[in-house]
Each structure stands twice: as C-alpha cells, then as structure tokens.
Amino acid sequence: MEDYDVRSAASILASVKEQEARFEQLTRALEEERRNVTLQLERANLPPNPTTSQPLAWQQMVMQEQSPSNA
C-alpha cells in the first residue's frame, strides 16, 4: 500500500508540474496578446498620417518614384 501512495504522490506532483508549465506558457501568450492589442489601440487613436495609412507596397512605389535617381 505504501508503494502505491508514493507512486500516487509522484503522479500528482508530475501532473501539477505540467499544469504549472502550461499556466506559465498561457500567461506569456496572454501577455503578448495584451501588448499587441495595446499597440493596435494606440495606433487606432493616432491622428491619420497619409504616409503610414497607405499599404507598404504603395509606400515603396511612391518612394521609388520620388528618389533622385528617377528624377
């Protein structure tokens, strides 16, 4: 019976350690998501800026057209 108790305790301890590791992983993921949402909200609250509101490909094309080598 004592051997069973030791195995049971070891099994419970292993399960708790797995749950703690998973909790830490979820906590990090949640914190990362919170940072992303905060950045999105900050960007949404900024006044519109024509150069940053355009898609990146459009910005690159405009920059190429405006570069001195194309003048």
N, CA, C and O atoms as a CHARMM CRD file, in Angstrom:
* protein
*
  284
    1    1 MET  N      0.81700  -1.19300   0.00000 PROA 1      0.00000
    2    1 MET  CA     0.00000   0.00000   0.00000 PROA 1      0.00000
    3    1 MET  C      0.86600   1.26600   0.00000 PROA 1      0.00000
    4    1 MET  O      0.53400   2.24900  -0.66300 PROA 1      0.00000
    5    2 GLU  N      1.96900   1.23800   0.74000 PROA 2      0.00000
    6    2 GLU  CA     2.84900   2.39700   0.81400 PROA 2      0.00000
    7    2 GLU  C      3.46000   2.70300  -0.55000 PROA 2      0.00000
    8    2 GLU  O      3.61500   3.87300  -0.90300 PROA 2      0.00000
    9    3 ASP  N      3.80800   1.68100  -1.31700 PROA 3      0.00000
   10    3 ASP  CA     4.36100   1.86000  -2.65900 PROA 3      0.00000
   11    3 ASP  C      3.34400   2.56900  -3.55400 PROA 3      0.00000
   12    3 ASP  O      3.71000   3.43400  -4.35000 PROA 3      0.00000
   13    4 TYR  N      2.07600   2.20300  -3.42300 PROA 4      0.00000
   14    4 TYR  CA     1.01700   2.83900  -4.20200 PROA 4      0.00000
   15    4 TYR  C      0.91500   4.32300  -3.84300 PROA 4      0.00000
   16    4 TYR  O      0.75700   5.16300  -4.72900 PROA 4      0.00000
   17    5 ASP  N      1.00300   4.65100  -2.56100 PROA 5      0.00000
   18    5 ASP  CA     0.91900   6.03900  -2.11000 PROA 5      0.00000
   19    5 ASP  C      2.06200   6.87800  -2.68300 PROA 5      0.00000
   20    5 ASP  O      1.85700   8.02500  -3.07900 PROA 5      0.00000
   21    6 VAL  N      3.26300   6.30300  -2.72400 PROA 6      0.00000
   22    6 VAL  CA     4.42100   7.01600  -3.26700 PROA 6      0.00000
   23    6 VAL  C      4.22200   7.26600  -4.76000 PROA 6      0.00000
   24    6 VAL  O      4.47800   8.36700  -5.24900 PROA 6      0.00000
   25    7 ARG  N      3.76400   6.24200  -5.48100 PROA 7      0.00000
   26    7 ARG  CA     3.52000   6.41400  -6.91800 PROA 7      0.00000
   27    7 ARG  C      2.40600   7.42400  -7.16000 PROA 7      0.00000
   28    7 ARG  O      2.49000   8.24100  -8.07700 PROA 7      0.00000
   29    8 SER  N      1.37400   7.36800  -6.34300 PROA 8      0.00000
   30    8 SER  CA     0.26200   8.30200  -6.48000 PROA 8      0.00000
   31    8 SER  C      0.73100   9.73500  -6.22500 PROA 8      0.00000
   32    8 SER  O      0.36800  10.65000  -6.96400 PROA 8      0.00000
   33    9 ALA  N      1.52800   9.92700  -5.18900 PROA 9      0.00000
   34    9 ALA  CA     2.05300  11.25900  -4.88200 PROA 9      0.00000
   35    9 ALA  C      2.96400  11.74900  -6.00000 PROA 9      0.00000
   36    9 ALA  O      2.91100  12.92200  -6.37100 PROA 9      0.00000
   37   10 ALA  N      3.79600  10.86900  -6.53900 PROA 10     0.00000
   38   10 ALA  CA     4.69300  11.24500  -7.63400 PROA 10     0.00000
   39   10 ALA  C      3.88700  11.61100  -8.87400 PROA 10     0.00000
   40   10 ALA  O      4.22700  12.55300  -9.59000 PROA 10     0.00000
   41   11 SER  N      2.82600  10.86700  -9.12000 PROA 11     0.00000
   42   11 SER  CA     1.97200  11.14900 -10.26700 PROA 11     0.00000
   43   11 SER  C      1.27900  12.50200 -10.11400 PROA 11     0.00000
   44   11 SER  O      1.18900  13.27600 -11.06700 PROA 11     0.00000
   45   12 ILE  N      0.79700  12.77300  -8.91700 PROA 12     0.00000
   46   12 ILE  CA     0.14500  14.05900  -8.66200 PROA 12     0.00000
   47   12 ILE  C      1.14800  15.19700  -8.82200 PROA 12     0.00000
   48   12 ILE  O      0.83100  16.22600  -9.41900 PROA 12     0.00000
   49   13 LEU  N      2.35000  15.01500  -8.29300 PROA 13     0.00000
   50   13 LEU  CA     3.38100  16.04500  -8.40300 PROA 13     0.00000
   51   13 LEU  C      3.73400  16.31200  -9.86700 PROA 13     0.00000
   52   13 LEU  O      3.87400  17.46500 -10.27500 PROA 13     0.00000
   53   14 ALA  N      3.87600  15.25100 -10.64900 PROA 14     0.00000
   54   14 ALA  CA     4.18800  15.40900 -12.07000 PROA 14     0.00000
   55   14 ALA  C      3.06000  16.15700 -12.78100 PROA 14     0.00000
   56   14 ALA  O      3.31500  17.01800 -13.62400 PROA 14     0.00000
   57   15 SER  N      1.83100  15.83000 -12.44300 PROA 15     0.00000
   58   15 SER  CA     0.68600  16.49700 -13.05000 PROA 15     0.00000
   59   15 SER  C      0.66300  17.98400 -12.69300 PROA 15     0.00000
   60   15 SER  O      0.39000  18.82800 -13.54700 PROA 15     0.00000
   61   16 VAL  N      0.94500  18.29500 -11.44800 PROA 16     0.00000
   62   16 VAL  CA     0.97200  19.69100 -11.01100 PROA 16     0.00000
   63   16 VAL  C      2.07300  20.45400 -11.73700 PROA 16     0.00000
   64   16 VAL  O      1.86500  21.59400 -12.15300 PROA 16     0.00000
   65   17 LYS  N      3.23900  19.83600 -11.89300 PROA 17     0.00000
   66   17 LYS  CA     4.34800  20.49900 -12.59800 PROA 17     0.00000
   67   17 LYS  C      3.97600  20.76200 -14.05800 PROA 17     0.00000
   68   17 LYS  O      4.30100  21.82000 -14.59800 PROA 17     0.00000
   69   18 GLU  N      3.29800  19.80800 -14.69800 PROA 18     0.00000
   70   18 GLU  CA     2.84600  20.00500 -16.07900 PROA 18     0.00000
   71   18 GLU  C      1.84700  21.15500 -16.15400 PROA 18     0.00000
   72   18 GLU  O      1.90900  21.98500 -17.06100 PROA 18     0.00000
   73   19 GLN  N      0.93500  21.19600 -15.20200 PROA 19     0.00000
   74   19 GLN  CA    -0.05900  22.27000 -15.18500 PROA 19     0.00000
   75   19 GLN  C      0.59700  23.62600 -14.94500 PROA 19     0.00000
   76   19 GLN  O      0.19600  24.62300 -15.54500 PROA 19     0.00000
   77   20 GLU  N      1.59000  23.66900 -14.08200 PROA 20     0.00000
   78   20 GLU  CA     2.31000  24.92100 -13.83400 PROA 20     0.00000
   79   20 GLU  C      3.02600  25.39400 -15.09400 PROA 20     0.00000
   80   20 GLU  O      3.00600  26.58200 -15.41800 PROA 20     0.00000
   81   21 ALA  N      3.65700  24.46500 -15.80000 PROA 21     0.00000
   82   21 ALA  CA     4.35800  24.82100 -17.03600 PROA 21     0.00000
   83   21 ALA  C      3.36800  25.34800 -18.07200 PROA 21     0.00000
   84   21 ALA  O      3.64300  26.33400 -18.75500 PROA 21     0.00000
   85   22 ARG  N      2.23000  24.69500 -18.18500 PROA 22     0.00000
   86   22 ARG  CA     1.20000  25.13000 -19.13800 PROA 22     0.00000
   87   22 ARG  C      0.66200  26.51400 -18.74800 PROA 22     0.00000
   88   22 ARG  O      0.43600  27.36800 -19.60500 PROA 22     0.00000
   89   23 PHE  N      0.46500  26.71500 -17.45800 PROA 23     0.00000
   90   23 PHE  CA    -0.00600  28.00800 -16.97400 PROA 23     0.00000
   91   23 PHE  C      0.98800  29.11000 -17.32500 PROA 23     0.00000
   92   23 PHE  O      0.58800  30.18900 -17.76300 PROA 23     0.00000
   93   24 GLU  N      2.26800  28.85000 -17.13800 PROA 24     0.00000
   94   24 GLU  CA     3.30000  29.83400 -17.48800 PROA 24     0.00000
   95   24 GLU  C      3.26600  30.14100 -18.98200 PROA 24     0.00000
   96   24 GLU  O      3.38000  31.29800 -19.38800 PROA 24     0.00000
   97   25 GLN  N      3.11000  29.10200 -19.79200 PROA 25     0.00000
   98   25 GLN  CA     3.05700  29.27900 -21.24400 PROA 25     0.00000
   99   25 GLN  C      1.84700  30.13700 -21.62700 PROA 25     0.00000
  100   25 GLN  O      1.96600  31.05900 -22.43400 PROA 25     0.00000
  101   26 LEU  N      0.70100  29.83200 -21.05500 PROA 26     0.00000
  102   26 LEU  CA    -0.50600  30.60100 -21.35100 PROA 26     0.00000
  103   26 LEU  C     -0.38900  32.04000 -20.85400 PROA 26     0.00000
  104   26 LEU  O     -0.87500  32.96700 -21.50300 PROA 26     0.00000
  105   27 THR  N      0.24900  32.22300 -19.71400 PROA 27     0.00000
  106   27 THR  CA     0.44700  33.56900 -19.17300 PROA 27     0.00000
  107   27 THR  C      1.31000  34.40000 -20.11400 PROA 27     0.00000
  108   27 THR  O      1.00900  35.56700 -20.36400 PROA 27     0.00000
  109   28 ARG  N      2.38300  33.80600 -20.63900 PROA 28     0.00000
  110   28 ARG  CA     3.25100  34.53000 -21.58600 PROA 28     0.00000
  111   28 ARG  C      2.48800  34.87000 -22.86700 PROA 28     0.00000
  112   28 ARG  O      2.60900  35.97700 -23.39100 PROA 28     0.00000
  113   29 ALA  N      1.70100  33.91200 -23.36700 PROA 29     0.00000
  114   29 ALA  CA     0.92700  34.15600 -24.58300 PROA 29     0.00000
  115   29 ALA  C     -0.11100  35.25200 -24.35500 PROA 29     0.00000
  116   29 ALA  O     -0.32500  36.09900 -25.22300 PROA 29     0.00000
  117   30 LEU  N     -0.74600  35.23600 -23.20800 PROA 30     0.00000
  118   30 LEU  CA    -1.74100  36.25600 -22.88700 PROA 30     0.00000
  119   30 LEU  C     -1.09500  37.63200 -22.76900 PROA 30     0.00000
  120   30 LEU  O     -1.66000  38.62200 -23.23400 PROA 30     0.00000
  121   31 GLU  N      0.06100  37.70200 -22.16400 PROA 31     0.00000
  122   31 GLU  CA     0.77500  38.97600 -22.02900 PROA 31     0.00000
  123   31 GLU  C      1.17900  39.51000 -23.40300 PROA 31     0.00000
  124   31 GLU  O      1.07400  40.71000 -23.65600 PROA 31     0.00000
  125   32 GLU  N      1.63300  38.63700 -24.27700 PROA 32     0.00000
  126   32 GLU  CA     1.99600  39.04400 -25.64100 PROA 32     0.00000
  127   32 GLU  C      0.76400  39.56800 -26.37900 PROA 32     0.00000
  128   32 GLU  O      0.83700  40.58800 -27.06400 PROA 32     0.00000
  129   33 GLU  N     -0.34400  38.88500 -26.24400 PROA 33     0.00000
  130   33 GLU  CA    -1.58200  39.32700 -26.88900 PROA 33     0.00000
  131   33 GLU  C     -2.02600  40.68100 -26.32600 PROA 33     0.00000
  132   33 GLU  O     -2.49700  41.53800 -27.07400 PROA 33     0.00000
  133   34 ARG  N     -1.87800  40.87400 -25.01900 PROA 34     0.00000
  134   34 ARG  CA    -2.23300  42.14800 -24.40000 PROA 34     0.00000
  135   34 ARG  C     -1.38300  43.28200 -24.97600 PROA 34     0.00000
  136   34 ARG  O     -1.89200  44.37000 -25.24800 PROA 34     0.00000
  137   35 ARG  N     -0.08400  43.02000 -25.16000 PROA 35     0.00000
  138   35 ARG  CA     0.79500  44.04100 -25.75000 PROA 35     0.00000
  139   35 ARG  C      0.36600  44.36000 -27.18300 PROA 35     0.00000
  140   35 ARG  O      0.34400  45.52500 -27.58300 PROA 35     0.00000
  141   36 ASN  N      0.02700  43.33000 -27.95100 PROA 36     0.00000
  142   36 ASN  CA    -0.40500  43.54600 -29.33500 PROA 36     0.00000
  143   36 ASN  C     -1.68100  44.37700 -29.40000 PROA 36     0.00000
  144   36 ASN  O     -1.78800  45.29100 -30.21700 PROA 36     0.00000
  145   37 VAL  N     -2.63700  44.06400 -28.55300 PROA 37     0.00000
  146   37 VAL  CA    -3.89100  44.81500 -28.53900 PROA 37     0.00000
  147   37 VAL  C     -3.64100  46.25800 -28.11400 PROA 37     0.00000
  148   37 VAL  O     -4.23300  47.18000 -28.67500 PROA 37     0.00000
  149   38 THR  N     -2.77700  46.45800 -27.13400 PROA 38     0.00000
  150   38 THR  CA    -2.44300  47.81600 -26.69200 PROA 38     0.00000
  151   38 THR  C     -1.84300  48.61800 -27.84100 PROA 38     0.00000
  152   38 THR  O     -2.20800  49.77600 -28.04700 PROA 38     0.00000
  153   39 LEU  N     -0.92600  48.01100 -28.58900 PROA 39     0.00000
  154   39 LEU  CA    -0.33100  48.70300 -29.74000 PROA 39     0.00000
  155   39 LEU  C     -1.38100  49.03700 -30.79100 PROA 39     0.00000
  156   39 LEU  O     -1.37100  50.13000 -31.35700 PROA 39     0.00000
  157   40 GLN  N     -2.28500  48.09900 -31.05300 PROA 40     0.00000
  158   40 GLN  CA    -3.34000  48.34500 -32.03800 PROA 40     0.00000
  159   40 GLN  C     -4.23500  49.50000 -31.60100 PROA 40     0.00000
  160   40 GLN  O     -4.60700  50.34600 -32.41300 PROA 40     0.00000
  161   41 LEU  N     -4.57500  49.52900 -30.32400 PROA 41     0.00000
  162   41 LEU  CA    -5.41500  50.61900 -29.81800 PROA 41     0.00000
  163   41 LEU  C     -4.69100  51.95600 -29.90300 PROA 41     0.00000
  164   41 LEU  O     -5.29200  52.96900 -30.25800 PROA 41     0.00000
  165   42 GLU  N     -3.40600  51.96100 -29.57800 PROA 42     0.00000
  166   42 GLU  CA    -2.64000  53.20100 -29.67700 PROA 42     0.00000
  167   42 GLU  C     -2.58500  53.68700 -31.11700 PROA 42     0.00000
  168   42 GLU  O     -2.72600  54.88200 -31.37700 PROA 42     0.00000
  169   43 ARG  N     -2.38400  52.77400 -32.04500 PROA 43     0.00000
  170   43 ARG  CA    -2.33600  53.15300 -33.46400 PROA 43     0.00000
  171   43 ARG  C     -3.69400  53.65300 -33.93600 PROA 43     0.00000
  172   43 ARG  O     -3.76900  54.59900 -34.71900 PROA 43     0.00000
  173   44 ALA  N     -4.76100  53.02800 -33.46600 PROA 44     0.00000
  174   44 ALA  CA    -6.10500  53.43600 -33.87400 PROA 44     0.00000
  175   44 ALA  C     -6.44600  54.82100 -33.34800 PROA 44     0.00000
  176   44 ALA  O     -7.24400  55.53300 -33.95800 PROA 44     0.00000
  177   45 ASN  N     -5.86200  55.20900 -32.24100 PROA 45     0.00000
  178   45 ASN  CA    -6.15300  56.51000 -31.64400 PROA 45     0.00000
  179   45 ASN  C     -5.25100  57.62100 -32.16100 PROA 45     0.00000
  180   45 ASN  O     -5.45300  58.78500 -31.81500 PROA 45     0.00000
  181   46 LEU  N     -4.26100  57.28600 -32.98300 PROA 46     0.00000
  182   46 LEU  CA    -3.38800  58.30700 -33.55900 PROA 46     0.00000
  183   46 LEU  C     -4.13300  59.04000 -34.66400 PROA 46     0.00000
  184   46 LEU  O     -4.97200  58.44400 -35.33800 PROA 46     0.00000
  185   47 PRO  N     -3.84200  60.32300 -34.86100 PROA 47     0.00000
  186   47 PRO  CA    -4.45600  61.02400 -35.99200 PROA 47     0.00000
  187   47 PRO  C     -3.95500  60.40800 -37.29800 PROA 47     0.00000
  188   47 PRO  O     -2.82000  59.93600 -37.36800 PROA 47     0.00000
  189   48 PRO  N     -4.78400  60.41100 -38.31100 PROA 48     0.00000
  190   48 PRO  CA    -4.37700  59.80000 -39.58700 PROA 48     0.00000
  191   48 PRO  C     -3.12700  60.46300 -40.15700 PROA 48     0.00000
  192   48 PRO  O     -2.99700  61.68800 -40.15200 PROA 48     0.00000
  193   49 ASN  N     -2.22500  59.64400 -40.63900 PROA 49     0.00000
  194   49 ASN  CA    -1.00000  60.11900 -41.26900 PROA 49     0.00000
  195   49 ASN  C     -0.97200  59.49900 -42.66000 PROA 49     0.00000
  196   49 ASN  O     -0.88400  58.27600 -42.77800 PROA 49     0.00000
  197   50 PRO  N     -1.04500  60.30000 -43.70900 PROA 50     0.00000
  198   50 PRO  CA    -1.14200  59.74100 -45.06200 PROA 50     0.00000
  199   50 PRO  C     -0.01800  58.77100 -45.41700 PROA 50     0.00000
  200   50 PRO  O     -0.24800  57.81300 -46.15500 PROA 50     0.00000
  201   51 THR  N      1.18200  58.99600 -44.91100 PROA 51     0.00000
  202   51 THR  CA     2.27600  58.10500 -45.29700 PROA 51     0.00000
  203   51 THR  C      2.20900  56.77100 -44.58000 PROA 51     0.00000
  204   51 THR  O      2.68300  55.76900 -45.11500 PROA 51     0.00000
  205   52 THR  N      1.63300  56.72500 -43.37800 PROA 52     0.00000
  206   52 THR  CA     1.58000  55.45500 -42.65600 PROA 52     0.00000
  207   52 THR  C      0.27800  54.72000 -42.87900 PROA 52     0.00000
  208   52 THR  O      0.18500  53.53000 -42.57900 PROA 52     0.00000
  209   53 SER  N     -0.74000  55.40600 -43.40400 PROA 53     0.00000
  210   53 SER  CA    -2.01200  54.72400 -43.60300 PROA 53     0.00000
  211   53 SER  C     -2.06400  53.98800 -44.93900 PROA 53     0.00000
  212   53 SER  O     -2.96900  53.18600 -45.16800 PROA 53     0.00000
  213   54 GLN  N     -1.11000  54.25200 -45.81500 PROA 54     0.00000
  214   54 GLN  CA    -1.08100  53.56800 -47.10200 PROA 54     0.00000
  215   54 GLN  C     -0.43800  52.19800 -46.94600 PROA 54     0.00000
  216   54 GLN  O      0.40400  52.00300 -46.07000 PROA 54     0.00000
  217   55 PRO  N     -0.82800  51.25400 -47.78500 PROA 55     0.00000
  218   55 PRO  CA    -0.18200  49.93700 -47.74500 PROA 55     0.00000
  219   55 PRO  C      1.31400  50.06000 -48.01700 PROA 55     0.00000
  220   55 PRO  O      1.75200  50.97000 -48.72100 PROA 55     0.00000
  221   56 LEU  N      2.08300  49.15100 -47.46100 PROA 56     0.00000
  222   56 LEU  CA     3.53500  49.19800 -47.58000 PROA 56     0.00000
  223   56 LEU  C      3.98600  49.17800 -49.04000 PROA 56     0.00000
  224   56 LEU  O      4.88800  49.93100 -49.40800 PROA 56     0.00000
  225   57 ALA  N      3.38800  48.34700 -49.86900 PROA 57     0.00000
  226   57 ALA  CA     3.78400  48.27500 -51.28000 PROA 57     0.00000
  227   57 ALA  C      3.58800  49.63400 -51.95500 PROA 57     0.00000
  228   57 ALA  O      4.42200  50.04700 -52.76100 PROA 57     0.00000
  229   58 TRP  N      2.50800  50.32300 -51.63900 PROA 58     0.00000
  230   58 TRP  CA     2.25500  51.64000 -52.21300 PROA 58     0.00000
  231   58 TRP  C      3.31400  52.63400 -51.74500 PROA 58     0.00000
  232   58 TRP  O      3.80900  53.43600 -52.53600 PROA 58     0.00000
  233   59 GLN  N      3.66100  52.58200 -50.46200 PROA 59     0.00000
  234   59 GLN  CA     4.70000  53.46900 -49.93400 PROA 59     0.00000
  235   59 GLN  C      6.02100  53.23500 -50.65900 PROA 59     0.00000
  236   59 GLN  O      6.71300  54.19100 -51.01000 PROA 59     0.00000
  237   60 GLN  N      6.37200  51.98300 -50.88300 PROA 60     0.00000
  238   60 GLN  CA     7.62600  51.66600 -51.56000 PROA 60     0.00000
  239   60 GLN  C      7.61700  52.20200 -52.98400 PROA 60     0.00000
  240   60 GLN  O      8.62300  52.73900 -53.44900 PROA 60     0.00000
  241   61 MET  N      6.50200  52.06400 -53.67300 PROA 61     0.00000
  242   61 MET  CA     6.41200  52.53600 -55.04300 PROA 61     0.00000
  243   61 MET  C      6.54700  54.06500 -55.08300 PROA 61     0.00000
  244   61 MET  O      7.24300  54.60300 -55.94400 PROA 61     0.00000
  245   62 VAL  N      5.89500  54.74900 -54.17000 PROA 62     0.00000
  246   62 VAL  CA     5.98000  56.20900 -54.11700 PROA 62     0.00000
  247   62 VAL  C      7.41000  56.63700 -53.82500 PROA 62     0.00000
  248   62 VAL  O      7.91200  57.57600 -54.44200 PROA 62     0.00000
  249   63 MET  N      8.06700  55.96600 -52.90000 PROA 63     0.00000
  250   63 MET  CA     9.44700  56.31200 -52.55600 PROA 63     0.00000
  251   63 MET  C     10.36900  56.11400 -53.75700 PROA 63     0.00000
  252   63 MET  O     11.27700  56.91700 -53.97500 PROA 63     0.00000
  253   64 GLN  N     10.15100  55.06600 -54.53200 PROA 64     0.00000
  254   64 GLN  CA    10.97800  54.82700 -55.71200 PROA 64     0.00000
  255   64 GLN  C     10.76900  55.92800 -56.74200 PROA 64     0.00000
  256   64 GLN  O     11.72400  56.38000 -57.37500 PROA 64     0.00000
  257   65 GLU  N      9.52700  56.36000 -56.91100 PROA 65     0.00000
  258   65 GLU  CA     9.22500  57.41100 -57.87700 PROA 65     0.00000
  259   65 GLU  C      9.82300  58.75000 -57.45300 PROA 65     0.00000
  260   65 GLU  O     10.17600  59.57300 -58.29700 PROA 65     0.00000
  261   66 GLN  N      9.93300  58.96300 -56.15100 PROA 66     0.00000
  262   66 GLN  CA    10.43400  60.23600 -55.64200 PROA 66     0.00000
  263   66 GLN  C     11.94700  60.25400 -55.46400 PROA 66     0.00000
  264   66 GLN  O     12.51700  61.31000 -55.18800 PROA 66     0.00000
  265   67 SER  N     12.60300  59.12100 -55.61400 PROA 67     0.00000
  266   67 SER  CA    14.04700  59.07900 -55.38200 PROA 67     0.00000
  267   67 SER  C     14.77500  59.89000 -56.45800 PROA 67     0.00000
  268   67 SER  O     14.29900  59.95500 -57.59200 PROA 67     0.00000
  269   68 PRO  N     15.90800  60.50500 -56.13500 PROA 68     0.00000
  270   68 PRO  CA    16.65100  61.36200 -57.07700 PROA 68     0.00000
  271   68 PRO  C     17.06800  60.63300 -58.35100 PROA 68     0.00000
  272   68 PRO  O     17.17300  61.26600 -59.40200 PROA 68     0.00000
  273   69 SER  N     17.30600  59.34500 -58.29300 PROA 69     0.00000
  274   69 SER  CA    17.74800  58.61800 -59.48700 PROA 69     0.00000
  275   69 SER  C     16.64900  58.52800 -60.53300 PROA 69     0.00000
  276   69 SER  O     16.93900  58.28600 -61.70500 PROA 69     0.00000
  277   70 ASN  N     15.38400  58.71900 -60.13700 PROA 70     0.00000
  278   70 ASN  CA    14.27300  58.67500 -61.08200 PROA 70     0.00000
  279   70 ASN  C     13.89800  60.06300 -61.58700 PROA 70     0.00000
  280   70 ASN  O     12.99000  60.19200 -62.40900 PROA 70     0.00000
  281   71 ALA  N     14.56600  61.08700 -61.11900 PROA 71     0.00000
  282   71 ALA  CA    14.20300  62.46100 -61.48900 PROA 71     0.00000
  283   71 ALA  C     14.71900  62.82400 -62.85200 PROA 71     0.00000
  284   71 ALA  O     14.50200  63.94400 -63.31600 PROA 71     0.00000
